[in-house]
């Protein structure tokens, strides 16, 4: 029988505000803001800042077998992002057929907490020194931009030329840290970051409507 122990739980509370402007007069836009909180005790509650959110205690996951693992483990779950804002829109420039489209995202960083490793008679154990969610990775603001232009080549066939610039503002927020061990020399230091600004050119061929 594979099941979660008693006391494991997950609570999610969220509020979403959304607005949408349909295509008219050459432009459209949609946006949303989400305020939420995800709290609980799960199989992934003892994980580091970049841990995936898991709720199944699989045979390979030993978290919780030692009661010391549960110290301070109840708190914000790995994917908890209290604030998330998204805005997308596009506009066709008059008399040019050139379309500009942009996608803006801003959201809170993932939660984590300081921990340490203690050698006990039953083996080395990872213990959180503060409630999970006491610290967060930096917030992220990402802007992607696309410029496109269709060309009709024969009948209903068209060719679209597209230029995409991803992470236009060159956001450098951390997505992972070297260690959450309070006594490690690389405690809290970033090791993985948002992919840097990059550009892509693409061609799309449409043979019919």
N, C-alpha and C positions, 0 to 999 in steps of 0.2 A: 504494500500500500504506500503510494507516494502522495504526501499531502503536506500542507503547511502546518507548523505547530500552532497551538493556541496562542493568541495574543498578536499574531501578525494581522495587519490591516492596511487599508489605503483609503484616504478621504480626499476627494477633489471638490473644490468649490470654485466656480468661475463666473465671470460676467463678461459678455461679449457685446460690443457696440459696433455696428456695421452700417456703412452707407454705400450706395451704388448709383452711379450716373451712367445711364445707357448711352450708346453711341448716338450722337446728334451734333450737328454743326461741326462735324469733323473731329470730335474728341470724345473720349470716355474715361471714366475713372471709377475705382472701387477702393475702399479702405476699411480697416477694422482695428479695433483696440480690444485686447483681452487682458483682464485683470483676474488672476487665479492664484490658487494655493493648493499644492499637492503634498500631503503629509501622511506619514504612516511608518510602519515597520515591515520591511520586505527582505527577501533574500539578498537584495543588492544594497541594503541600507548601510552596510559597513564598507562599501567600496570607495575608491578614490574619486577625485573630481570628474574624471572622464568616464566613469563606469556607466554601463548600460543599465537601464531599469529592468530588473527581473523580479518576478513574483513567485517563481517556482523553486523549491528547494530540491535541486537535482542531486544525484549521488555524488557528483564531482564538487558540489558546493558545500563546504563544511561550515559555512557561517551559521552561527547559532547553536552548534553542537556543544560549544563551551559557553556557559552563561556570561563569561567575561566579554564575549563578542557583542552582547546586547547592551553594554554600557554606553549610554548616550546615543544609541542607534536609532531611537525614535525621533523623527523630525522630518525636515523637507526631503522628499525623495529625489533621486538623481535627475529626473527630467523636469523638476519644478522651475518654472520661469514666470515669476509674478507679473511681469509686464511684457506684452508683445504687441507691437504696432506694425501694421502692414499697409502700404499704399501703392497701388498700381494704376497706371494710366497710359494712354496713347493719344497722339494727335497727328493728323495728316496735314502737312503744310500746304496751304493754298497754292494751286497752279503748279505744283511740283510732283505730286504723287509720292513724295517722300514721307515716310511715317517714322515718328519718334515714339519710342515706348520706354518706360522706366518702371523699375520695381524697387521700392524702398522697404527695408525691414529693420526694425530695432527691437531687441529683446534682451531680457536679463540674462546674465551668465548662470551657469550651473552651480548648484550649491555643493559645499564640501566642508570638512571640519578637520582640525588638527588631530593627529593620531600618534600612536607609538607602538612599538613591538616589545612585548615582555616575554622573557623566557620563564615558563612555568613547568612544573613536573610533567604535565600532560603534553608539553610541546610549546613551540613559539606561538604566541597569540597576538593578534592585532586588536588594539583597544582604542576607541575614540576618546579623546581627552575633553571634548566639548560636544554639545548637541549637534547632530548633523544639520547643516544649513547655517551654522554660525558664520561661515565665510562663503564668498561667491567668487567665481571667475568674473572677469570684466564683462560688462554689457557689450553687445555687438550692434553696430550700425552698418548695414550692407546696402549698397546702391548698385543696381545693374542697369545698363542702358543699351538699347538696340536702335540702330538706324537701318531702315530697309527701303528698297525701291523696286517696284515690279516693272517688268518690261514685257510687253506682249510681242510674241515672235511669229505666231502663225495661228489664225483662227482663235480658238479658246486657250491655246497653249501660252503659258507665261513663264518667265524666269524671274525669280526674286533674288536680289543681291542683298546680303545682310551683314552688318557689322555689329558684333556684340562686345561690349566692354563690361567685364564682371569685376565686382568690387572696385567701382570707379573711384572711391575715396581712399582706396588702399588701406582699409581697416586692418589693424595688426593685433586685435584682441587675442588673448590666450584661450586655447581650448583644452589644454592639459598642463599639468605642472610636474616637475621632476619628482617631488615627493611631498606627501602630506605628513611625514614623520617630523614632529616638532623638533627633534634633535638631529635631523639630517642637515648637511651643509647646503643642500639644494632645496630646502623646505620652501614651498610656495613659489619657486622660480619657474617661469613658463618654459615649456619644451616644445609644444605644438601650438601653432598659431593659425589664424584664418588664412586661407590661400591668398596670395598677393594679387594685385591688379593684373588682369590679363585680357587680351583681346582675341577674338575669333572672327574670321571671315568665312562666310558660307554662301552656297548657291543652292537654291531650291527650284526644281523644274516641275511645273504642273501642266499635265497634258490635257486636262478637261476641267469642267466646272464641278 
